Amino acid sequence: MALMAAMVPIHCAAQSETVKTMELCRGSTEADRAIANSIIEGGWVKGLPGDAKHEYLQATFGTKIPTAKKYEIVHASPPNACNEGSELLDNAEQVAGKAVVIERGGCQFLEKAMKAWSSNASMVIIVNSETSINRYGCEPRWKGLKVDIPALMVTDKGGEALKLMKGKIVEFPASPKVRKDTWLKIDSYRDTTGWAKKKSEQKMQVRCHERYHYHWRYRDHTITVTITITVQNHDLN
């Protein structure tokens, strides 16, 4: 299998008044930033009841999801995979060859992924404890190199949908529209750090996101719920 890579020089600033992303390390040129932004970070869970679609983000370790591959869903035992004294999940025989759903909390992400991998799972799906997702990882990075299956995270709402899919088949098509930075921005609205100081500017922010992300209402109700709750809590309706 041929591998392709690009070496992209980056510039990191301690702080910036112009760069409003959550990370201050960016490609040095516009072309470099385009290469970095072309990396697929996530996608949609497809095949859920009612044709619902929930987003996922891939971990910073693990492998790429094979195109058009379908996965049978199974749930971990114990649910958070934090069974001490064992390198395997309690239901390892049922997990083998399937995408195992694991709840967040109780132990490290890598420990959960390693138990799924050791149990011969074909994918590990971490369910977040809130309506948010991120690209979880481990430090140092080399510790995650042994995990040679895809590792994902879905929201709590996505996890609820997957609870109904035990023994059923789902797909995980990738999408360049599902980005870590988008979810970081949503989180900044939830904790109020991302809002402008002036009320008029805050309302403009809401209108901008409603216009720019209009497709969310039809493609992923999880994000719609998140933004709606955020706006209501910030008293902008």
N, C-alpha and C positions, 0 to 999 in steps of 0.2 A: 504494500500500500504506500503510495507516494504521499509525502508530507510537504506542506508549504508553510513558509514562515516569513515574517518581515521584521527587521530590526528597526524600531521606531524610537528616535531620541525624544526624551521628555524634559520638561522644565518644571521644577517644583518651587512654589512660592510659599513663604511662611504665612502670609496673609495677602488678600487681594480685595480691592474695591470694585474691580471689574468682573472677575471670575466668580460667579455666584453658584458654582456647583459645590457639592459636598466634599469633593476632593480637589486639591489645588495642584495636583500633578497632571499635566496635559501634554499632548504631543507638541513639539516645538513649532511645527508649521501646520497650515490648514490641511495639507495632504496627509501629514502624519496623523492628525486628529481624525481624519476620515477613515484611515486604516484601523485605528483603534476603535472607532465607533462601529465598524463593520463586523466586529466580533459578535457572534450570537451568544446572548446571555440567558435567554429563556424562551418561553413560548406559551402554548395553551394546552390544557388538559381537554381532550376531545373524546366524546362517547359517553358523556354523563347524562343522567335523566333529564328529560325536557330539553335536550340539546344545549344545556348550560355549558359555558366555557369559563374556566378559571385559569388564571395565569400561574406560571411557575418560573422560578429562577434556578439556574444550575449552580452548584457549589463551585468553589475555586479548585477543588480536587475532583477526581472521578473522570469518566470518559464522556465523549459526545454521544448523544442519543442517536442510534442508527435511524436513517430516514425510513419512514413508513413502517417501522417495527411496532407491533402490537404487544401489549403486556396484560397478563392476568393479574388482578389485584388480590393481595392477601394482607392481613393485618398482623403486626408483630405481637408476640407474647413473651414477656410483658409488653404492654402498649408503648412504653417509652424505651424499651430495649435495655434497661439498666439493671439487668439481673447479675448481681455480683457473683464472682467465682466461676463464671462460665464465659468462654469465648464465642459461644453460639447462642442464638435465640432459643427459647424453650420450645418453639414450634418449628425448628429448623427443617424438618422433613416436609412440612407444608409450604415453607417459604421457598424452597429450592426451585429455581427457574422462573420465579415470579417477581413482580414489583411489590416490595413490602412497604407498608405504610407505618410510620413510627411517629409517636407524639414527641414534641419538644419537651425538654426539661429532664432533670434527674442526673444527667451525665453529659459528657462532651459530645459534640456532633461527630467527631472522628470515631469515638467509641461505638456510637450507634451504627455508623457506616461500616466499620470493621466487623461488627457482629452480623450485619446483613450480608456482607461479602463472605465471611467465614461460613455462613449458612447457605451459601450458593444462590443468593438472591440475584436476579438479573437487573434490579434497580432498587435504590433506596429513596423513599419519599418522606421528608420530614414535614410534619404538620405544625405550623407556627401556632402560638398561643393567642395571637391577635390577628386582625385583618391587615396583615403586612407580610412582605417577604423580603429576603435578602440573600446575597450570595455568601453563604456561610463557608468557613474554611478552617484551617488549623495552622498553628505556629509551633515549630518551624514548618515551612511548606512541604519539605521532603517527607514528612511523616505520612502525608496523604497519598504518596505516589503508589502505594500498594493497592489502593482502591481502584480496580479496573472495571467498575460498573458505573453507570450514570447515577449522580446524586443530586436530588432536587429539593426545593422547598415550595410548599403551597401555603395559602392562608388558612386560618381557622375555618373559613367558609368553604374553601376548597376541600379541606379535610372532612367536613361534614358530608359533602357530596360523595367523597370517596368511600365513606362508611357504607354507603348504599351499594357499592360496587364490588363487594367481596365475591370472588369467584368469577367476576365478569371481566370483559376485555375493554381496555381504553388505549388511546394513542396520545402521544406527546409531540405534536408538530412544533417545530421551532418557528420563532417570529422575531425579526429585527425590531419590532415595535415594543417588545417587552424588555424594558431596560432597568437596570439597577438604579440609575440616577432618577428615573421617574418615581420609583417607590420611595427613594430617599426624600424627594421633594414632597410627596404626599405625607410622609412622616413628619416633615418639618411644619406642615400646616396643622397636623394633629397636635403637636406639642407647642404650637403657636410661634415657633422661632422663624418660620418662613414667611410670615405675614408682614406686609408693609406697615409702616407706622401710621399713615394717614388712612382714615376710613374710606375715603374716595378711591384710594389706590388699592385697598383691600378688595373692594367690589370689582375693580377692574381686573384684579388677579383671578377672581372667580369667573368672570365673563370670558377671560382669555382661555382658561382651562376648559370651560364648557364648550367653547368654540373649537379649540385645538384638539380636544379629546372627545369630541361628540360621539365617535364610534364606540366609546366605552359602554354607552348605555345599551348597546345592542350586542356587544361582544363579550363583556365581562361585567356582570352586575356587582361583583365583589368590589371593583374600584368605585363604581357609582355609589355604593353604600358607604364606603370610606369617605369620599368627598362630601357626601350629603351630611354625614354625621359631623365632619369637621366644620362645615359651613354653619350648621345649626349651633354647634357649640361656640362658634365665634360670633354668633348673633348678627349674621349678615343677610339673613333672609328678609 
